[in-house]
Amino acid sequence: MNTDIKHKQDKQRFEINQDGMTAYISYVLNNHQINYNHTIVPDALGGQGMGTELVKYALAYARVNHLQVIPSCSFVAHLMQKHEVYQDLLASS
């Protein structure tokens, strides 16, 4: 699997391009909070772990940049709940 993830700040997303298709996780940055709102993986690229790799990369980005995460995307929320290591990144409500 190609895990060459690129940060496209102009599009506010992290993406992987493979076989002419793009998988991505989009965000909205506001002060010290980052809202991950959509994780999109084309059907033809599904089942390869791309969505998980994108989310892990995005969460690592949040950690390095001292951002609190708002997981509006259910895929992001599920991964954060499943792995305790990400709990400290959750934005307080």
PDB file as gemmi writes it, atoms N, CA and C in Angstrom:
CRYST1    1.000    1.000    1.000  90.00  90.00  90.00 P 1                      
ATOM      1  N   MET A   1       0.843  -1.193   0.000  1.00  0.00           N  
ATOM      2  CA  MET A   1       0.000   0.000   0.000  1.00  0.00           C  
ATOM      3  C   MET A   1       0.880   1.244   0.000  1.00  0.00           C  
ATOM      4  N   ASN A   2       0.463   2.228  -0.738  1.00  0.00           N  
ATOM      5  CA  ASN A   2       1.159   3.508  -0.780  1.00  0.00           C  
ATOM      6  C   ASN A   2       0.712   4.343   0.412  1.00  0.00           C  
ATOM      7  N   THR A   3       1.627   4.593   1.330  1.00  0.00           N  
ATOM      8  CA  THR A   3       1.263   5.427   2.476  1.00  0.00           C  
ATOM      9  C   THR A   3       1.994   6.766   2.406  1.00  0.00           C  
ATOM     10  N   ASP A   4       2.222   7.242   1.197  1.00  0.00           N  
ATOM     11  CA  ASP A   4       2.860   8.530   0.995  1.00  0.00           C  
ATOM     12  C   ASP A   4       1.796   9.612   1.179  1.00  0.00           C  
ATOM     13  N   ILE A   5       1.608  10.028   2.422  1.00  0.00           N  
ATOM     14  CA  ILE A   5       0.560  10.986   2.763  1.00  0.00           C  
ATOM     15  C   ILE A   5       1.093  12.401   2.588  1.00  0.00           C  
ATOM     16  N   LYS A   6       0.316  13.213   1.917  1.00  0.00           N  
ATOM     17  CA  LYS A   6       0.691  14.600   1.675  1.00  0.00           C  
ATOM     18  C   LYS A   6      -0.291  15.525   2.398  1.00  0.00           C  
ATOM     19  N   HIS A   7       0.240  16.594   2.988  1.00  0.00           N  
ATOM     20  CA  HIS A   7      -0.596  17.604   3.626  1.00  0.00           C  
ATOM     21  C   HIS A   7      -0.871  18.690   2.596  1.00  0.00           C  
ATOM     22  N   LYS A   8      -2.108  18.820   2.220  1.00  0.00           N  
ATOM     23  CA  LYS A   8      -2.538  19.839   1.261  1.00  0.00           C  
ATOM     24  C   LYS A   8      -3.220  20.958   2.042  1.00  0.00           C  
ATOM     25  N   GLN A   9      -2.419  21.895   2.557  1.00  0.00           N  
ATOM     26  CA  GLN A   9      -2.971  22.958   3.399  1.00  0.00           C  
ATOM     27  C   GLN A   9      -3.991  23.810   2.662  1.00  0.00           C  
ATOM     28  N   ASP A  10      -3.793  24.036   1.358  1.00  0.00           N  
ATOM     29  CA  ASP A  10      -4.733  24.849   0.595  1.00  0.00           C  
ATOM     30  C   ASP A  10      -6.111  24.204   0.520  1.00  0.00           C  
ATOM     31  N   LYS A  11      -6.175  22.870   0.625  1.00  0.00           N  
ATOM     32  CA  LYS A  11      -7.449  22.144   0.603  1.00  0.00           C  
ATOM     33  C   LYS A  11      -7.893  21.723   1.996  1.00  0.00           C  
ATOM     34  N   GLN A  12      -7.080  22.008   3.007  1.00  0.00           N  
ATOM     35  CA  GLN A  12      -7.325  21.601   4.393  1.00  0.00           C  
ATOM     36  C   GLN A  12      -7.593  20.100   4.486  1.00  0.00           C  
ATOM     37  N   ARG A  13      -6.590  19.334   4.013  1.00  0.00           N  
ATOM     38  CA  ARG A  13      -6.722  17.888   4.110  1.00  0.00           C  
ATOM     39  C   ARG A  13      -5.373  17.192   3.961  1.00  0.00           C  
ATOM     40  N   PHE A  14      -5.368  15.941   4.393  1.00  0.00           N  
ATOM     41  CA  PHE A  14      -4.239  15.037   4.207  1.00  0.00           C  
ATOM     42  C   PHE A  14      -4.719  14.004   3.192  1.00  0.00           C  
ATOM     43  N   GLU A  15      -3.851  13.664   2.228  1.00  0.00           N  
ATOM     44  CA  GLU A  15      -4.338  12.752   1.190  1.00  0.00           C  
ATOM     45  C   GLU A  15      -3.280  11.752   0.734  1.00  0.00           C  
ATOM     46  N   ILE A  16      -3.799  10.657   0.190  1.00  0.00           N  
ATOM     47  CA  ILE A  16      -2.996   9.613  -0.443  1.00  0.00           C  
ATOM     48  C   ILE A  16      -3.536   9.472  -1.860  1.00  0.00           C  
ATOM     49  N   ASN A  17      -2.640   9.506  -2.831  1.00  0.00           N  
ATOM     50  CA  ASN A  17      -3.033   9.287  -4.226  1.00  0.00           C  
ATOM     51  C   ASN A  17      -2.525   7.923  -4.663  1.00  0.00           C  
ATOM     52  N   GLN A  18      -3.428   7.120  -5.210  1.00  0.00           N  
ATOM     53  CA  GLN A  18      -3.050   5.794  -5.689  1.00  0.00           C  
ATOM     54  C   GLN A  18      -3.952   5.399  -6.853  1.00  0.00           C  
ATOM     55  N   ASP A  19      -3.349   4.855  -7.880  1.00  0.00           N  
ATOM     56  CA  ASP A  19      -4.089   4.381  -9.062  1.00  0.00           C  
ATOM     57  C   ASP A  19      -5.029   5.447  -9.616  1.00  0.00           C  
ATOM     58  N   GLY A  20      -4.597   6.701  -9.585  1.00  0.00           N  
ATOM     59  CA  GLY A  20      -5.398   7.787 -10.133  1.00  0.00           C  
ATOM     60  C   GLY A  20      -6.554   8.227  -9.251  1.00  0.00           C  
ATOM     61  N   MET A  21      -6.625   7.687  -8.031  1.00  0.00           N  
ATOM     62  CA  MET A  21      -7.704   8.040  -7.103  1.00  0.00           C  
ATOM     63  C   MET A  21      -7.098   8.669  -5.848  1.00  0.00           C  
ATOM     64  N   THR A  22      -7.907   9.418  -5.124  1.00  0.00           N  
ATOM     65  CA  THR A  22      -7.442  10.106  -3.926  1.00  0.00           C  
ATOM     66  C   THR A  22      -8.294   9.719  -2.722  1.00  0.00           C  
ATOM     67  N   ALA A  23      -7.616   9.305  -1.656  1.00  0.00           N  
ATOM     68  CA  ALA A  23      -8.250   9.091  -0.352  1.00  0.00           C  
ATOM     69  C   ALA A  23      -7.797  10.253   0.522  1.00  0.00           C  
ATOM     70  N   TYR A  24      -8.693  10.764   1.367  1.00  0.00           N  
ATOM     71  CA  TYR A  24      -8.285  11.910   2.177  1.00  0.00           C  
ATOM     72  C   TYR A  24      -9.071  12.022   3.486  1.00  0.00           C  
ATOM     73  N   ILE A  25      -8.490  12.805   4.390  1.00  0.00           N  
ATOM     74  CA  ILE A  25      -9.179  13.226   5.607  1.00  0.00           C  
ATOM     75  C   ILE A  25      -9.134  14.750   5.597  1.00  0.00           C  
ATOM     76  N   SER A  26     -10.292  15.382   5.725  1.00  0.00           N  
ATOM     77  CA  SER A  26     -10.362  16.841   5.681  1.00  0.00           C  
ATOM     78  C   SER A  26     -10.535  17.395   7.090  1.00  0.00           C  
ATOM     79  N   TYR A  27     -10.183  18.666   7.228  1.00  0.00           N  
ATOM     80  CA  TYR A  27     -10.250  19.296   8.540  1.00  0.00           C  
ATOM     81  C   TYR A  27     -10.594  20.773   8.432  1.00  0.00           C  
ATOM     82  N   VAL A  28     -10.988  21.321   9.591  1.00  0.00           N  
ATOM     83  CA  VAL A  28     -11.154  22.758   9.761  1.00  0.00           C  
ATOM     84  C   VAL A  28     -10.339  23.114  10.992  1.00  0.00           C  
ATOM     85  N   LEU A  29      -9.432  24.066  10.831  1.00  0.00           N  
ATOM     86  CA  LEU A  29      -8.565  24.504  11.924  1.00  0.00           C  
ATOM     87  C   LEU A  29      -9.111  25.793  12.498  1.00  0.00           C  
ATOM     88  N   ASN A  30      -9.286  25.835  13.820  1.00  0.00           N  
ATOM     89  CA  ASN A  30      -9.818  27.013  14.483  1.00  0.00           C  
ATOM     90  C   ASN A  30      -9.091  27.190  15.810  1.00  0.00           C  
ATOM     91  N   ASN A  31      -8.271  28.219  15.897  1.00  0.00           N  
ATOM     92  CA  ASN A  31      -7.433  28.458  17.076  1.00  0.00           C  
ATOM     93  C   ASN A  31      -6.560  27.238  17.342  1.00  0.00           C  
ATOM     94  N   HIS A  32      -6.710  26.621  18.487  1.00  0.00           N  
ATOM     95  CA  HIS A  32      -5.879  25.455  18.835  1.00  0.00           C  
ATOM     96  C   HIS A  32      -6.668  24.152  18.734  1.00  0.00           C  
ATOM     97  N   GLN A  33      -7.715  24.182  17.924  1.00  0.00           N  
ATOM     98  CA  GLN A  33      -8.531  22.983  17.727  1.00  0.00           C  
ATOM     99  C   GLN A  33      -8.578  22.638  16.244  1.00  0.00           C  
ATOM    100  N   ILE A  34      -8.543  21.332  15.975  1.00  0.00           N  
ATOM    101  CA  ILE A  34      -8.668  20.856  14.606  1.00  0.00           C  
ATOM    102  C   ILE A  34      -9.852  19.896  14.549  1.00  0.00           C  
ATOM    103  N   ASN A  35     -10.767  20.197  13.652  1.00  0.00           N  
ATOM    104  CA  ASN A  35     -11.980  19.395  13.504  1.00  0.00           C  
ATOM    105  C   ASN A  35     -11.801  18.491  12.285  1.00  0.00           C  
ATOM    106  N   TYR A  36     -11.619  17.198  12.536  1.00  0.00           N  
ATOM    107  CA  TYR A  36     -11.543  16.233  11.436  1.00  0.00           C  
ATOM    108  C   TYR A  36     -12.968  15.850  11.077  1.00  0.00           C  
ATOM    109  N   ASN A  37     -13.429  16.326   9.914  1.00  0.00           N  
ATOM    110  CA  ASN A  37     -14.845  16.219   9.598  1.00  0.00           C  
ATOM    111  C   ASN A  37     -15.210  15.177   8.546  1.00  0.00           C  
ATOM    112  N   HIS A  38     -14.255  14.735   7.728  1.00  0.00           N  
ATOM    113  CA  HIS A  38     -14.580  13.714   6.721  1.00  0.00           C  
ATOM    114  C   HIS A  38     -13.353  12.856   6.434  1.00  0.00           C  
ATOM    115  N   THR A  39     -13.555  11.557   6.375  1.00  0.00           N  
ATOM    116  CA  THR A  39     -12.534  10.638   5.884  1.00  0.00           C  
ATOM    117  C   THR A  39     -13.144   9.947   4.682  1.00  0.00           C  
ATOM    118  N   ILE A  40     -12.522  10.132   3.524  1.00  0.00           N  
ATOM    119  CA  ILE A  40     -13.062   9.616   2.267  1.00  0.00           C  
ATOM    120  C   ILE A  40     -12.053   8.671   1.624  1.00  0.00           C  
ATOM    121  N   VAL A  41     -12.487   7.437   1.387  1.00  0.00           N  
ATOM    122  CA  VAL A  41     -11.675   6.467   0.668  1.00  0.00           C  
ATOM    123  C   VAL A  41     -12.545   5.910  -0.462  1.00  0.00           C  
ATOM    124  N   PRO A  42     -12.113   6.102  -1.712  1.00  0.00           N  
ATOM    125  CA  PRO A  42     -12.897   5.555  -2.831  1.00  0.00           C  
ATOM    126  C   PRO A  42     -13.090   4.039  -2.669  1.00  0.00           C  
ATOM    127  N   ASP A  43     -14.246   3.551  -3.082  1.00  0.00           N  
ATOM    128  CA  ASP A  43     -14.570   2.125  -2.949  1.00  0.00           C  
ATOM    129  C   ASP A  43     -13.463   1.229  -3.487  1.00  0.00           C  
ATOM    130  N   ALA A  44     -12.878   1.603  -4.615  1.00  0.00           N  
ATOM    131  CA  ALA A  44     -11.841   0.775  -5.247  1.00  0.00           C  
ATOM    132  C   ALA A  44     -10.577   0.666  -4.396  1.00  0.00           C  
ATOM    133  N   LEU A  45     -10.411   1.602  -3.447  1.00  0.00           N  
ATOM    134  CA  LEU A  45      -9.231   1.575  -2.571  1.00  0.00           C  
ATOM    135  C   LEU A  45      -9.568   1.075  -1.171  1.00  0.00           C  
ATOM    136  N   GLY A  46     -10.822   0.742  -0.956  1.00  0.00           N  
ATOM    137  CA  GLY A  46     -11.268   0.296   0.360  1.00  0.00           C  
ATOM    138  C   GLY A  46     -10.638  -1.016   0.794  1.00  0.00           C  
ATOM    139  N   GLY A  47     -10.599  -1.223   2.098  1.00  0.00           N  
ATOM    140  CA  GLY A  47     -10.114  -2.482   2.653  1.00  0.00           C  
ATOM    141  C   GLY A  47      -8.599  -2.619   2.683  1.00  0.00           C  
ATOM    142  N   GLN A  48      -7.888  -1.530   2.381  1.00  0.00           N  
ATOM    143  CA  GLN A  48      -6.428  -1.574   2.381  1.00  0.00           C  
ATOM    144  C   GLN A  48      -5.821  -0.849   3.581  1.00  0.00           C  
ATOM    145  N   GLY A  49      -6.671  -0.331   4.454  1.00  0.00           N  
ATOM    146  CA  GLY A  49      -6.179   0.363   5.639  1.00  0.00           C  
ATOM    147  C   GLY A  49      -5.836   1.820   5.418  1.00  0.00           C  
ATOM    148  N   MET A  50      -6.196   2.361   4.266  1.00  0.00           N  
ATOM    149  CA  MET A  50      -5.861   3.759   3.972  1.00  0.00           C  
ATOM    150  C   MET A  50      -6.537   4.739   4.918  1.00  0.00           C  
ATOM    151  N   GLY A  51      -7.800   4.500   5.201  1.00  0.00           N  
ATOM    152  CA  GLY A  51      -8.521   5.389   6.111  1.00  0.00           C  
ATOM    153  C   GLY A  51      -7.857   5.429   7.474  1.00  0.00           C  
ATOM    154  N   THR A  52      -7.474   4.270   7.981  1.00  0.00           N  
ATOM    155  CA  THR A  52      -6.816   4.190   9.283  1.00  0.00           C  
ATOM    156  C   THR A  52      -5.471   4.907   9.247  1.00  0.00           C  
ATOM    157  N   GLU A  53      -4.701   4.716   8.185  1.00  0.00           N  
ATOM    158  CA  GLU A  53      -3.402   5.387   8.054  1.00  0.00           C  
ATOM    159  C   GLU A  53      -3.577   6.901   8.009  1.00  0.00           C  
ATOM    160  N   LEU A  54      -4.579   7.361   7.287  1.00  0.00           N  
ATOM    161  CA  LEU A  54      -4.842   8.801   7.211  1.00  0.00           C  
ATOM    162  C   LEU A  54      -5.196   9.366   8.584  1.00  0.00           C  
ATOM    163  N   VAL A  55      -6.055   8.676   9.312  1.00  0.00           N  
ATOM    164  CA  VAL A  55      -6.466   9.153  10.633  1.00  0.00           C  
ATOM    165  C   VAL A  55      -5.280   9.162  11.593  1.00  0.00           C  
ATOM    166  N   LYS A  56      -4.486   8.105  11.598  1.00  0.00           N  
ATOM    167  CA  LYS A  56      -3.315   8.065  12.483  1.00  0.00           C  
ATOM    168  C   LYS A  56      -2.344   9.195  12.158  1.00  0.00           C  
ATOM    169  N   TYR A  57      -2.146   9.459  10.878  1.00  0.00           N  
ATOM    170  CA  TYR A  57      -1.270  10.549  10.452  1.00  0.00           C  
ATOM    171  C   TYR A  57      -1.835  11.894  10.931  1.00  0.00           C  
ATOM    172  N   ALA A  58      -3.138  12.083  10.746  1.00  0.00           N  
ATOM    173  CA  ALA A  58      -3.789  13.327  11.149  1.00  0.00           C  
ATOM    174  C   ALA A  58      -3.719  13.528  12.659  1.00  0.00           C  
ATOM    175  N   LEU A  59      -3.874  12.457  13.419  1.00  0.00           N  
ATOM    176  CA  LEU A  59      -3.787  12.560  14.878  1.00  0.00           C  
ATOM    177  C   LEU A  59      -2.356  12.851  15.318  1.00  0.00           C  
ATOM    178  N   ALA A  60      -1.381  12.280  14.628  1.00  0.00           N  
ATOM    179  CA  ALA A  60       0.025  12.581  14.929  1.00  0.00           C  
ATOM    180  C   ALA A  60       0.314  14.056  14.631  1.00  0.00           C  
ATOM    181  N   TYR A  61      -0.262  14.564  13.542  1.00  0.00           N  
ATOM    182  CA  TYR A  61      -0.118  15.978  13.196  1.00  0.00           C  
ATOM    183  C   TYR A  61      -0.685  16.857  14.317  1.00  0.00           C  
ATOM    184  N   ALA A  62      -1.865  16.495  14.810  1.00  0.00           N  
ATOM    185  CA  ALA A  62      -2.485  17.256  15.899  1.00  0.00           C  
ATOM    186  C   ALA A  62      -1.586  17.244  17.136  1.00  0.00           C  
ATOM    187  N   ARG A  63      -1.028  16.090  17.471  1.00  0.00           N  
ATOM    188  CA  ARG A  63      -0.185  15.965  18.665  1.00  0.00           C  
ATOM    189  C   ARG A  63       1.066  16.837  18.533  1.00  0.00           C  
ATOM    190  N   VAL A  64       1.752  16.739  17.410  1.00  0.00           N  
ATOM    191  CA  VAL A  64       2.992  17.492  17.196  1.00  0.00           C  
ATOM    192  C   VAL A  64       2.741  18.999  17.219  1.00  0.00           C  
ATOM    193  N   ASN A  65       1.558  19.401  16.755  1.00  0.00           N  
ATOM    194  CA  ASN A  65       1.230  20.826  16.683  1.00  0.00           C  
ATOM    195  C   ASN A  65       0.410  21.316  17.868  1.00  0.00           C  
ATOM    196  N   HIS A  66       0.284  20.492  18.900  1.00  0.00           N  
ATOM    197  CA  HIS A  66      -0.417  20.844  20.148  1.00  0.00           C  
ATOM    198  C   HIS A  66      -1.841  21.327  19.900  1.00  0.00           C  
ATOM    199  N   LEU A  67      -2.552  20.550  19.068  1.00  0.00           N  
ATOM    200  CA  LEU A  67      -3.935  20.872  18.743  1.00  0.00           C  
ATOM    201  C   LEU A  67      -4.874  19.892  19.423  1.00  0.00           C  
ATOM    202  N   GLN A  68      -6.020  20.385  19.866  1.00  0.00           N  
ATOM    203  CA  GLN A  68      -7.063  19.515  20.395  1.00  0.00           C  
ATOM    204  C   GLN A  68      -7.937  19.076  19.230  1.00  0.00           C  
ATOM    205  N   VAL A  69      -8.387  17.841  19.272  1.00  0.00           N  
ATOM    206  CA  VAL A  69      -9.134  17.258  18.156  1.00  0.00           C  
ATOM    207  C   VAL A  69     -10.632  17.231  18.437  1.00  0.00           C  
ATOM    208  N   ILE A  70     -11.385  17.691  17.456  1.00  0.00           N  
ATOM    209  CA  ILE A  70     -12.840  17.533  17.446  1.00  0.00           C  
ATOM    210  C   ILE A  70     -13.116  16.473  16.373  1.00  0.00           C  
ATOM    211  N   PRO A  71     -13.507  15.275  16.787  1.00  0.00           N  
ATOM    212  CA  PRO A  71     -13.715  14.185  15.809  1.00  0.00           C  
ATOM    213  C   PRO A  71     -15.141  14.163  15.248  1.00  0.00           C  
ATOM    214  N   SER A  72     -15.468  15.112  14.370  1.00  0.00           N  
ATOM    215  CA  SER A  72     -16.812  15.147  13.776  1.00  0.00           C  
ATOM    216  C   SER A  72     -17.056  13.950  12.866  1.00  0.00           C  
ATOM    217  N   CYS A  73     -16.010  13.437  12.257  1.00  0.00           N  
ATOM    218  CA  CYS A  73     -16.111  12.250  11.407  1.00  0.00           C  
ATOM    219  C   CYS A  73     -16.247  11.022  12.302  1.00  0.00           C  
ATOM    220  N   SER A  74     -17.245  10.199  12.058  1.00  0.00           N  
ATOM    221  CA  SER A  74     -17.484   9.022  12.904  1.00  0.00           C  
ATOM    222  C   SER A  74     -16.320   8.035  12.842  1.00  0.00           C  
ATOM    223  N   PHE A  75     -15.625   7.959  11.722  1.00  0.00           N  
ATOM    224  CA  PHE A  75     -14.478   7.057  11.591  1.00  0.00           C  
ATOM    225  C   PHE A  75     -13.346   7.501  12.520  1.00  0.00           C  
ATOM    226  N   VAL A  76     -13.112   8.812  12.581  1.00  0.00           N  
ATOM    227  CA  VAL A  76     -12.093   9.366  13.476  1.00  0.00           C  
ATOM    228  C   VAL A  76     -12.505   9.138  14.926  1.00  0.00           C  
ATOM    229  N   ALA A  77     -13.754   9.419  15.238  1.00  0.00           N  
ATOM    230  CA  ALA A  77     -14.252   9.245  16.610  1.00  0.00           C  
ATOM    231  C   ALA A  77     -14.101   7.793  17.061  1.00  0.00           C  
ATOM    232  N   HIS A  78     -14.437   6.857  16.186  1.00  0.00           N  
ATOM    233  CA  HIS A  78     -14.336   5.436  16.527  1.00  0.00           C  
ATOM    234  C   HIS A  78     -12.882   5.042  16.793  1.00  0.00           C  
ATOM    235  N   LEU A  79     -11.980   5.471  15.945  1.00  0.00           N  
ATOM    236  CA  LEU A  79     -10.572   5.118  16.133  1.00  0.00           C  
ATOM    237  C   LEU A  79     -10.028   5.719  17.424  1.00  0.00           C  
ATOM    238  N   MET A  80     -10.439   6.941  17.739  1.00  0.00           N  
ATOM    239  CA  MET A  80      -9.963   7.583  18.970  1.00  0.00           C  
ATOM    240  C   MET A  80     -10.510   6.878  20.208  1.00  0.00           C  
ATOM    241  N   GLN A  81     -11.762   6.410  20.140  1.00  0.00           N  
ATOM    242  CA  GLN A  81     -12.349   5.686  21.274  1.00  0.00           C  
ATOM    243  C   GLN A  81     -11.685   4.329  21.462  1.00  0.00           C  
ATOM    244  N   LYS A  82     -11.332   3.698  20.361  1.00  0.00           N  
ATOM    245  CA  LYS A  82     -10.761   2.354  20.376  1.00  0.00           C  
ATOM    246  C   LYS A  82      -9.329   2.334  20.932  1.00  0.00           C  
ATOM    247  N   HIS A  83      -8.594   3.424  20.737  1.00  0.00           N  
ATOM    248  CA  HIS A  83      -7.182   3.486  21.143  1.00  0.00           C  
ATOM    249  C   HIS A  83      -6.981   4.565  22.197  1.00  0.00           C  
ATOM    250  N   GLU A  84      -6.726   4.144  23.411  1.00  0.00           N  
ATOM    251  CA  GLU A  84      -6.602   5.069  24.540  1.00  0.00           C  
ATOM    252  C   GLU A  84      -5.481   6.091  24.350  1.00  0.00           C  
ATOM    253  N   VAL A  85      -4.491   5.762  23.567  1.00  0.00           N  
ATOM    254  CA  VAL A  85      -3.350   6.648  23.353  1.00  0.00           C  
ATOM    255  C   VAL A  85      -3.767   8.012  22.764  1.00  0.00           C  
ATOM    256  N   TYR A  86      -4.973   8.063  22.176  1.00  0.00           N  
ATOM    257  CA  TYR A  86      -5.438   9.302  21.560  1.00  0.00           C  
ATOM    258  C   TYR A  86      -6.382  10.117  22.457  1.00  0.00           C  
ATOM    259  N   GLN A  87      -6.745   9.593  23.606  1.00  0.00           N  
ATOM    260  CA  GLN A  87      -7.731  10.258  24.464  1.00  0.00           C  
ATOM    261  C   GLN A  87      -7.319  11.673  24.870  1.00  0.00           C  
ATOM    262  N   ASP A  88      -6.026  11.872  25.088  1.00  0.00           N  
ATOM    263  CA  ASP A  88      -5.567  13.196  25.535  1.00  0.00           C  
ATOM    264  C   ASP A  88      -5.696  14.267  24.455  1.00  0.00           C  
ATOM    265  N   LEU A  89      -5.949  13.858  23.224  1.00  0.00           N  
ATOM    266  CA  LEU A  89      -6.099  14.828  22.128  1.00  0.00           C  
ATOM    267  C   LEU A  89      -7.524  15.375  22.020  1.00  0.00           C  
ATOM    268  N   LEU A  90      -8.475  14.703  22.645  1.00  0.00           N  
ATOM    269  CA  LEU A  90      -9.876  15.116  22.518  1.00  0.00           C  
ATOM    270  C   LEU A  90     -10.110  16.506  23.091  1.00  0.00           C  
ATOM    271  N   ALA A  91     -10.781  17.341  22.312  1.00  0.00           N  
ATOM    272  CA  ALA A  91     -11.142  18.680  22.789  1.00  0.00           C  
ATOM    273  C   ALA A  91     -12.219  18.559  23.855  1.00  0.00           C  
ATOM    274  N   SER A  92     -12.110  19.355  24.901  1.00  0.00           N  
ATOM    275  CA  SER A  92     -13.166  19.325  25.916  1.00  0.00           C  
ATOM    276  C   SER A  92     -14.377  20.075  25.396  1.00  0.00           C  
ATOM    277  N   SER A  93     -15.541  19.571  25.751  1.00  0.00           N  
ATOM    278  CA  SER A  93     -16.768  20.170  25.211  1.00  0.00           C  
ATOM    279  C   SER A  93     -17.175  21.397  25.951  1.00  0.00           C  
TER     280      SER A  93                                                      
END                                                                             
